[in-house]
Amino acid sequence: METSRAIDLLQALAQDTRLAAWRLLVRAGPEGTPAGVIARHLGIAPPVLSFHLACLARCGLVVSRRHGRHVMYSADLDVMKVLTDFLVEDCCLGFDAEPDPTIIFKEI
């Protein structure tokens, strides 16, 4: 995963409503849940939720499908797995490992 892609995904989740919706969708599993159920659970208006779900869908964290007269949303767990793998890929290598030249360390 490219660093810029990871940043896009993390930015999408770095907002209260989007993170709460994402967590509900993870809990719902692959079958997903209708937008109206999410809106009621979060106590927000459906248009507000639609805005946030669209943001999550644009970056690939959420997928939608029509089921009768409802639109079902589900979390794309494969995308999240790639992100979490990226975040921990250098875990516990120590400082003797070959540094990634794209990362600039600053003294604190």
GUFI-387519 format. One record per residue (C-alpha): residue in three letters; z, x, y; residue number from 0. Coordinates in nm, 4 decimals. Example, Ala and Ser with C-alpha at 12.3 -4.5 7.8 and 13.67 -1.06 7.14 Angstrom:
<nodes>
NODE; ALA; 0.7800; 1.2300; -0.4500; 0
NODE; SER; 0.7140; 1.3670; -0.1060; 1
</nodes>
This chain:
<nodes>
NODE; MET; 0.0000; 0.0000; 0.0000; 0
NODE; GLU; -0.0848; 0.1233; 0.3455; 1
NODE; THR; 0.2022; 0.1574; 0.5904; 2
NODE; SER; 0.0314; -0.0787; 0.8363; 3
NODE; ARG; 0.0124; -0.3483; 0.5657; 4
NODE; ALA; 0.3833; -0.3089; 0.4891; 5
NODE; ILE; 0.4621; -0.3404; 0.8597; 6
NODE; ASP; 0.2574; -0.6623; 0.8827; 7
NODE; LEU; 0.4453; -0.8145; 0.5884; 8
NODE; LEU; 0.7849; -0.7107; 0.7184; 9
NODE; GLN; 0.7040; -0.8425; 1.0675; 10
NODE; ALA; 0.6089; -1.1791; 0.9182; 11
NODE; LEU; 0.9479; -1.2011; 0.7481; 12
NODE; ALA; 1.1421; -1.0734; 1.0511; 13
NODE; GLN; 1.1985; -1.4212; 1.1937; 14
NODE; ASP; 1.4735; -1.6660; 1.0929; 15
NODE; THR; 1.2596; -1.9685; 1.0055; 16
NODE; ARG; 0.9951; -1.7708; 0.8177; 17
NODE; LEU; 1.2540; -1.5793; 0.6184; 18
NODE; ALA; 1.4404; -1.9002; 0.5315; 19
NODE; ALA; 1.1157; -2.0719; 0.4260; 20
NODE; TRP; 1.0146; -1.7684; 0.2186; 21
NODE; ARG; 1.3512; -1.7692; 0.0392; 22
NODE; LEU; 1.3173; -2.1403; -0.0381; 23
NODE; LEU; 0.9696; -2.0822; -0.1778; 24
NODE; VAL; 1.0938; -1.7962; -0.3944; 25
NODE; ARG; 1.3627; -2.0284; -0.5278; 26
NODE; ALA; 1.1026; -2.3013; -0.5970; 27
NODE; GLY; 0.9034; -2.0676; -0.8212; 28
NODE; PRO; 0.5301; -2.0668; -0.8915; 29
NODE; GLU; 0.4941; -2.4458; -0.8794; 30
NODE; GLY; 0.5956; -2.4362; -0.5132; 31
NODE; THR; 0.7115; -2.7221; -0.2969; 32
NODE; PRO; 0.5606; -2.9546; -0.0346; 33
NODE; ALA; 0.5890; -2.8553; 0.3300; 34
NODE; GLY; 0.7826; -3.1731; 0.4099; 35
NODE; VAL; 1.0588; -3.0786; 0.1686; 36
NODE; ILE; 1.0885; -2.7350; 0.3264; 37
NODE; ALA; 1.0958; -2.8842; 0.6779; 38
NODE; ARG; 1.3711; -3.1304; 0.5829; 39
NODE; HIS; 1.5754; -2.8619; 0.4097; 40
NODE; LEU; 1.5515; -2.6316; 0.7123; 41
NODE; GLY; 1.6043; -2.9163; 0.9601; 42
NODE; ILE; 1.2890; -2.8448; 1.1600; 43
NODE; ALA; 0.9894; -3.0522; 1.2643; 44
NODE; PRO; 0.6860; -3.0328; 1.0323; 45
NODE; PRO; 0.4561; -2.8902; 1.3045; 46
NODE; VAL; 0.7032; -2.6072; 1.3657; 47
NODE; LEU; 0.7147; -2.5319; 0.9943; 48
NODE; SER; 0.3344; -2.5435; 0.9722; 49
NODE; PHE; 0.3142; -2.2735; 1.2386; 50
NODE; HIS; 0.5494; -2.0478; 1.0423; 51
NODE; LEU; 0.3881; -2.1168; 0.7035; 52
NODE; ALA; 0.0486; -2.0331; 0.8543; 53
NODE; CYS; 0.1869; -1.6965; 0.9659; 54
NODE; LEU; 0.3179; -1.6265; 0.6154; 55
NODE; ALA; -0.0115; -1.7393; 0.4623; 56
NODE; ARG; -0.2225; -1.5217; 0.6953; 57
NODE; CYS; -0.0484; -1.2095; 0.5736; 58
NODE; GLY; -0.0608; -1.3212; 0.2104; 59
NODE; LEU; 0.3065; -1.3886; 0.1437; 60
NODE; VAL; 0.2454; -1.7611; 0.0872; 61
NODE; VAL; -0.0341; -1.9520; -0.0824; 62
NODE; SER; -0.1105; -2.3205; -0.0447; 63
NODE; ARG; -0.2920; -2.5745; -0.2577; 64
NODE; ARG; -0.3577; -2.9442; -0.2274; 65
NODE; HIS; -0.1768; -3.1664; -0.4779; 66
NODE; GLY; -0.2764; -3.5274; -0.4141; 67
NODE; ARG; -0.1873; -3.6052; -0.0565; 68
NODE; HIS; 0.0584; -3.3163; -0.0306; 69
NODE; VAL; 0.0005; -2.9502; 0.0414; 70
NODE; MET; 0.2095; -2.7397; -0.1936; 71
NODE; TYR; 0.3255; -2.3978; -0.0799; 72
NODE; SER; 0.4421; -2.1162; -0.3020; 73
NODE; ALA; 0.5483; -1.7571; -0.2501; 74
NODE; ASP; 0.3039; -1.4924; -0.3684; 75
NODE; LEU; 0.5500; -1.2806; -0.5613; 76
NODE; ASP; 0.2832; -1.0241; -0.6513; 77
NODE; VAL; 0.2490; -0.9337; -0.2831; 78
NODE; MET; 0.6265; -0.9007; -0.2513; 79
NODE; LYS; 0.6396; -0.6796; -0.5609; 80
NODE; VAL; 0.3806; -0.4441; -0.4114; 81
NODE; LEU; 0.5827; -0.4339; -0.0880; 82
NODE; THR; 0.9142; -0.3628; -0.2594; 83
NODE; ASP; 0.7511; -0.0972; -0.4787; 84
NODE; PHE; 0.6164; 0.0658; -0.1615; 85
NODE; LEU; 0.9586; 0.0564; 0.0048; 86
NODE; VAL; 1.1334; 0.2326; -0.2833; 87
NODE; GLU; 0.8568; 0.4564; -0.4174; 88
NODE; ASP; 1.0254; 0.7734; -0.2886; 89
NODE; CYS; 1.3775; 0.6648; -0.3759; 90
NODE; CYS; 1.6105; 0.9433; -0.4827; 91
NODE; LEU; 1.3495; 1.2218; -0.4729; 92
NODE; GLY; 1.5711; 1.4289; -0.2493; 93
NODE; PHE; 1.4607; 1.6425; 0.0387; 94
NODE; ASP; 1.3079; 1.9098; -0.1855; 95
NODE; ALA; 1.0210; 1.6769; -0.2754; 96
NODE; GLU; 0.6858; 1.7214; -0.1029; 97
NODE; PRO; 0.7146; 1.5339; 0.2309; 98
NODE; ASP; 0.4700; 1.2605; 0.3203; 99
NODE; PRO; 0.2720; 1.4005; 0.6165; 100
NODE; THR; 0.2272; 1.0509; 0.7609; 101
NODE; ILE; 0.6010; 1.0172; 0.8177; 102
NODE; ILE; 0.7499; 1.1885; 1.1195; 103
NODE; PHE; 1.1212; 1.2561; 1.0927; 104
NODE; LYS; 1.3177; 1.2698; 1.4140; 105
NODE; GLU; 1.6547; 1.4303; 1.4577; 106
NODE; ILE; 1.9272; 1.1778; 1.5108; 107
</nodes>
